[in-house]
């Protein structure tokens, strides 16, 4: 929080802001203002575009990518601040003298990935459209009809636990790098959780099937299929990029050697 007073729909609003939390303690700390920069100990990989000579280059706006959240992102992503996510997962307030671990860092990074699952221009267009509608309704004395925003339940209904597992796994050595794994590798945790959820009692009871014998559509309440998790996964892919290494063709000299043997 920068301490500045922001008007209208500017800033980034936690969905639980200004509501008394069921666990007691302070309300959400993030009412307005941008999501803070990554924590100092954040060592998650951030892809840097470069030319053929290996020189890193990027436009000025790319220096802020995956580091802050622009105004109005809460209109497109189900945003909850780090404090609320801690409560959702632990069912209690943070303990001041608790030993430090990677848990708060992963929550912070998951939030930043989720808000960057949408392009900056899309966020700006949505915010400007909302501001215009409110101005027109006010001018014409029409009741404002923006979608109602209420606090989220104190539970992990969006798949934050799986997101944390994916982020920690992404820091393990991979095939191409000793610093991180490829997105396609650590994303398998999402498929593992989905398979276990579908075979559980809760997953089976909440499962609906539509279709015939050859084609079926499954309707489920799988947390990793939530809109928030889709944004998180897309943000991970955009942040890390893809290291595609195609197989090289066999040279004529090698082919002649194979034919002679």
C-alpha positions in Angstrom: 0.0 0.0 0.0 1.4 3.3 -1.0 -0.8 5.5 1.2 -2.3 7.4 -1.8 -6.0 7.9 -2.1 -7.3 6.3 -5.4 -10.7 7.1 -6.8 -13.2 5.1 -8.6 -12.2 1.6 -9.7 -8.4 2.3 -9.9 -6.0 0.1 -8.0 -6.3 -3.6 -7.2 -9.0 -4.6 -4.8 -9.1 -7.8 -2.8 -12.5 -9.4 -2.9 -12.6 -9.6 0.9 -11.6 -6.1 1.6 -13.5 -4.1 4.3 -15.4 -7.2 5.5 -15.0 -8.7 9.0 -13.2 -12.1 8.5 -14.9 -15.1 10.0 -11.6 -16.1 11.6 -11.3 -12.8 13.4 -8.3 -10.5 13.3 -7.8 -7.7 10.8 -9.7 -7.5 7.5 -8.0 -7.8 4.2 -5.0 -5.5 3.9 -5.3 -4.8 0.2 -8.1 -2.5 -0.6 -6.5 -0.3 -3.2 -3.0 0.0 -4.7 -1.0 -2.3 -6.9 0.2 -5.8 -5.9 3.7 -5.3 -4.5 6.9 -6.3 -6.4 8.1 -9.9 -6.0 9.6 -10.7 -2.6 13.4 -10.3 -2.4 13.9 -14.1 -2.2 11.8 -14.7 -5.3 14.0 -16.8 -7.7 11.3 -18.1 -10.1 12.5 -18.1 -13.7 11.4 -15.1 -15.8 12.0 -15.5 -19.6 14.0 -12.7 -21.1 13.8 -12.3 -24.9 17.2 -12.0 -26.7 18.5 -11.8 -30.2 20.8 -14.3 -32.0 23.9 -12.8 -30.3 22.4 -13.5 -26.9 21.7 -9.8 -26.1 18.7 -9.4 -23.9 16.1 -6.8 -25.2 12.6 -5.9 -24.2 10.3 -2.9 -24.4 10.0 -0.6 -21.3 6.6 -2.0 -20.3 8.1 -5.6 -20.3 10.3 -4.7 -17.3 7.2 -4.7 -15.2 5.7 -7.9 -16.5 4.9 -10.5 -13.8 6.2 -8.0 -11.2 3.2 -5.7 -10.6 -0.6 -5.8 -11.2 -2.1 -3.0 -13.2 -5.2 -1.1 -12.1 -8.4 -2.9 -12.5 -7.1 -6.5 -12.7 -9.6 -7.5 -10.0 -12.3 -6.9 -12.6 -11.0 -9.8 -14.7 -9.4 -12.2 -12.1 -10.8 -13.5 -8.8 -8.2 -11.7 -6.8 -7.6 -12.3 -3.1 -4.6 -10.9 -1.3 -1.8 -13.0 0.3 -3.3 -12.7 3.8 -6.7 -14.0 2.7 -5.1 -16.9 0.8 -3.1 -17.8 3.9 -6.4 -17.9 5.9 -8.1 -20.0 3.2 -5.4 -22.7 3.2 -4.6 -22.8 6.9 -7.9 -21.9 8.5 -6.2 -19.5 10.9 -4.5 -16.2 11.0 -0.7 -16.0 10.4 1.5 -16.5 13.5 4.1 -13.8 14.0 6.8 -16.0 15.5 6.3 -18.9 13.1 9.4 -20.1 11.2 9.9 -18.7 7.8 9.3 -21.0 4.8 8.5 -20.8 1.1 4.7 -20.8 1.6 4.1 -17.0 1.6 6.5 -16.6 -1.3 4.6 -19.2 -3.4 1.2 -17.5 -2.6 2.6 -14.2 -3.7 4.1 -15.6 -6.9 0.9 -17.5 -7.7 -1.1 -14.3 -7.3 1.2 -12.4 -9.7 1.0 -15.3 -12.2 -2.8 -15.3 -12.1 -3.1 -11.6 -12.7 -0.8 -11.8 -15.7 -2.9 -14.5 -17.3 -4.6 -11.6 -19.1 -2.9 -9.2 -21.4 -2.3 -5.6 -20.2 -4.4 -4.1 -23.1 -7.3 -6.3 -22.1 -7.2 -5.2 -18.5 -7.0 -1.5 -19.6 -9.9 -1.9 -22.0 -12.1 -3.6 -19.4 -11.3 -0.9 -16.8 -12.0 1.9 -19.2 -15.3 0.3 -20.3 -16.4 -0.1 -16.7 -15.6 3.6 -15.9 -17.5 4.7 -19.0 -20.6 2.7 -18.1 -20.6 4.1 -14.5 -20.2 7.6 -15.9 -23.1 7.2 -18.3 -25.4 5.7 -15.6 -24.6 8.5 -13.3 -25.2 11.1 -16.0 -28.6 9.6 -16.9 -29.5 8.9 -13.3 -29.7 5.2 -13.9 -29.1 2.8 -11.0 -25.5 1.4 -11.3 -25.7 -2.3 -12.2 -22.2 -3.6 -11.9 -21.9 -7.3 -10.8 -22.1 -7.8 -7.1 -18.8 -8.5 -5.4 -19.0 -10.5 -2.2 -16.3 -12.1 0.0 -15.1 -15.6 -1.1 -15.5 -18.6 1.3 -12.6 -19.5 3.6 -11.5 -22.5 1.5 -9.3 -23.4 -1.4 -12.0 -23.4 -4.1 -9.7 -22.2 -6.9 -6.8 -24.7 -6.6 -4.1 -22.6 -4.8 -2.6 -25.7 -3.1 -1.9 -27.3 -6.5 -0.6 -24.0 -7.8 1.9 -23.9 -4.9 3.0 -27.5 -5.6 3.6 -26.6 -9.3 5.6 -23.6 -8.4 7.9 -25.5 -6.0 8.4 -28.3 -8.5 9.3 -25.7 -11.2 12.4 -24.9 -9.2 13.8 -28.5 -9.4 16.5 -29.3 -12.0 15.1 -30.0 -15.5 16.4 -31.6 -18.6 17.6 -28.4 -20.2 18.5 -26.3 -17.1 19.7 -27.0 -13.6 17.7 -24.0 -12.3 14.2 -24.8 -13.4 11.9 -27.3 -15.1 9.9 -26.7 -18.3 6.2 -25.8 -18.0 5.1 -29.0 -19.6 7.0 -31.0 -16.9 5.8 -29.5 -13.7 2.3 -29.0 -15.1 1.8 -32.7 -14.8 1.0 -32.1 -11.1 -2.3 -30.6 -12.3 -3.2 -33.8 -14.2 -2.2 -36.0 -11.2 -4.5 -34.0 -8.9 -7.3 -34.1 -11.4 -7.1 -37.9 -11.7 -7.1 -38.3 -7.9 -10.0 -35.9 -7.5 -12.2 -37.6 -10.1 -11.7 -41.0 -8.5 -12.5 -39.8 -5.0 -16.0 -39.8 -3.4 -16.4 -36.0 -3.5 -15.3 -35.9 -7.1 -17.6 -38.8 -8.2 -20.6 -37.4 -6.4 -20.2 -34.0 -8.0 -19.6 -35.4 -11.5 -22.2 -34.9 -14.2 -22.0 -36.5 -17.7 -23.8 -35.3 -20.8 -23.7 -37.1 -24.1 -24.0 -40.6 -25.6 -21.9 -43.7 -25.8 -19.2 -42.3 -28.1 -19.0 -38.7 -26.9 -19.4 -37.4 -23.4 -19.0 -34.0 -21.7 -18.0 -34.1 -18.1 -19.2 -31.4 -15.7 -17.2 -31.3 -12.5 -16.3 -29.0 -9.6 -12.6 -29.7 -9.9 -10.7 -26.7 -8.4 -7.9 -26.9 -11.0 -10.5 -26.2 -13.7 -11.5 -22.9 -12.1 -11.1 -19.6 -14.0 -8.5 -18.5 -11.5 -6.4 -21.6 -12.1 -6.6 -21.2 -15.8 -5.3 -17.7 -15.5 -2.5 -18.9 -13.2 -1.4 -21.6 -15.6 -1.4 -19.2 -18.5 0.5 -16.7 -16.5 3.2 -19.4 -15.7 3.5 -20.2 -19.4 3.9 -16.6 -20.4 6.4 -15.9 -17.6 8.6 -18.9 -18.3 8.3 -19.3 -22.1 9.0 -22.5 -23.9 12.4 -23.9 -24.7 11.6 -25.9 -27.8 14.5 -28.0 -29.1 13.5 -29.8 -32.3 15.4 -32.9 -33.6 18.0 -32.1 -36.1 18.0 -33.7 -39.6 20.8 -36.3 -40.3 23.5 -34.9 -42.4 24.4 -36.4 -45.8 27.8 -37.5 -44.5 26.1 -39.4 -41.6 23.5 -40.9 -43.9 26.1 -42.1 -46.3 28.0 -43.7 -43.4 24.8 -45.5 -42.3 24.2 -46.8 -45.8 27.7 -48.1 -46.1 27.5 -50.2 -42.9 
